[in-house]
Amino acid sequence: MEINYIKLGDRIRFYRTRAAISQEKLSELIGLSSFQQISNIETGRTSTTLETIVNIAHALNVSVDQLLIDSLPENAQNKNDLNSLLLDCTPEEVSILVENFTDLKKVLSKYQIKE
């Protein structure tokens, strides 16, 4: 898997600003010596280690896959997007969606062209 550092930086910036954390504060939280390092990561000017990505995810209270989703194969990205949507639902909404997905899958299978 090749990491897209531009998109990784975009996601880090998104989650950092959503959490109302400055670059300086994030660098302190993960033990970097300079907020400039966070700036360089967010702009994609520099790559970073897996350890730093894990530390950033932990500090921002997100999963590593939420930061790396743009580097995952498309199928994995679709599954993660669906999982993120389900995590944002109430138990009742999840039940309704699963029921609808099940029905939709049956319809799609019925009309799928056989090779």
C-alpha positions as a printed Julia matrix, in Angstrom:
115×3 Matrix{Float64}:
   0.0     0.0     0.0
   1.38    3.38   -1.0
   0.39    6.23    1.3
  -1.03    9.35   -0.34
   0.61   11.93    1.92
  -1.33   14.86    0.45
  -4.67   13.26    1.3
  -3.34   12.03    4.65
  -2.41   15.61    5.48
  -5.84   16.84    4.39
  -7.53   14.35    6.69
  -5.27   15.19    9.62
  -6.04   18.9     9.12
  -9.78   18.15    8.88
  -9.89   16.13   12.11
  -7.54   18.53   13.91
  -9.64   21.58   13.09
 -12.84   19.68   13.88
 -11.36   18.96   17.32
 -10.35   22.64   17.66
  -6.72   21.7    18.25
  -3.92   23.93   16.97
  -0.87   22.55   15.19
   1.17   23.58   18.22
  -1.09   21.66   20.6
  -1.13   18.57   18.38
   2.66   18.57   18.18
   2.81   18.77   21.99
   0.26   15.95   22.37
   2.28   13.57   20.21
   5.73   14.64   21.36
   7.05   16.4    18.27
   9.58   19.14   18.85
   8.02   21.63   16.43
   4.55   22.47   15.14
   6.26   22.98   11.76
   6.46   19.19   11.52
   2.65   19.03   11.74
   2.4    21.75    9.11
   4.7    19.78    6.8
   2.67   16.6     7.33
  -0.63   18.4     6.71
   0.61   19.92    3.46
   2.16   16.67    2.27
   5.62   18.25    2.06
   7.02   15.43    4.13
   6.25   11.81    4.78
   5.95   10.49    8.31
   6.3     7.28   10.24
   3.53    4.85   11.07
   4.2     5.58   14.74
   3.51    9.29   14.18
   0.33    8.5    12.25
  -0.86    6.27   15.1
  -0.02    8.97   17.65
  -1.86   11.62   15.63
  -4.92    9.37   15.3
  -4.91    8.75   19.04
  -4.54   12.46   19.85
  -7.4    13.35   17.48
  -9.57   10.48   18.78
  -9.94    8.89   15.33
  -8.85    5.55   13.94
  -5.74    5.15   11.82
  -7.89    3.92    8.94
  -9.85    7.18    9.06
  -6.59    8.98    8.35
  -5.34    6.49    5.75
  -8.63    5.75    3.99
  -7.54    7.49    0.78
  -4.59    5.1     0.53
  -6.68    1.94    0.88
  -7.93   -0.04   -2.11
 -11.34    1.17   -3.32
 -13.21   -1.85   -1.92
 -11.77   -1.28    1.55
 -12.59    2.41    1.28
 -16.22    1.64    0.45
 -16.48   -0.69    3.43
 -14.94    1.9     5.72
 -17.27    4.62    4.43
 -20.25    2.36    5.08
 -18.93    1.51    8.53
 -18.48    5.21    9.33
 -22.07    5.88    8.31
 -23.34    3.06   10.48
 -21.33    4.29   13.47
 -23.16    7.59   13.16
 -26.58    5.91   13.42
 -28.82    5.03   16.31
 -29.46    1.3    16.88
 -32.9     1.72   15.33
 -31.42    3.39   12.23
 -28.84    0.6    11.9
 -31.59   -2.01   12.04
 -33.58   -0.22    9.32
 -30.51    0.21    7.1
 -29.44   -3.43    7.45
 -32.95   -4.56    6.55
 -32.95   -2.26    3.51
 -29.46   -3.37    2.43
 -30.55   -7.0     2.69
 -33.61   -6.36    0.52
 -31.59   -4.33   -1.98
 -28.95   -7.05   -2.24
 -31.68   -9.61   -3.02
 -33.02   -7.38   -5.81
 -29.54   -6.76   -7.22
 -28.72  -10.48   -7.16
 -31.99  -11.32   -8.91
 -31.32   -8.94  -11.8
 -27.58   -9.42  -12.04
 -26.44  -10.53  -15.48
 -25.0   -14.04  -15.44
 -21.63  -14.45  -17.16
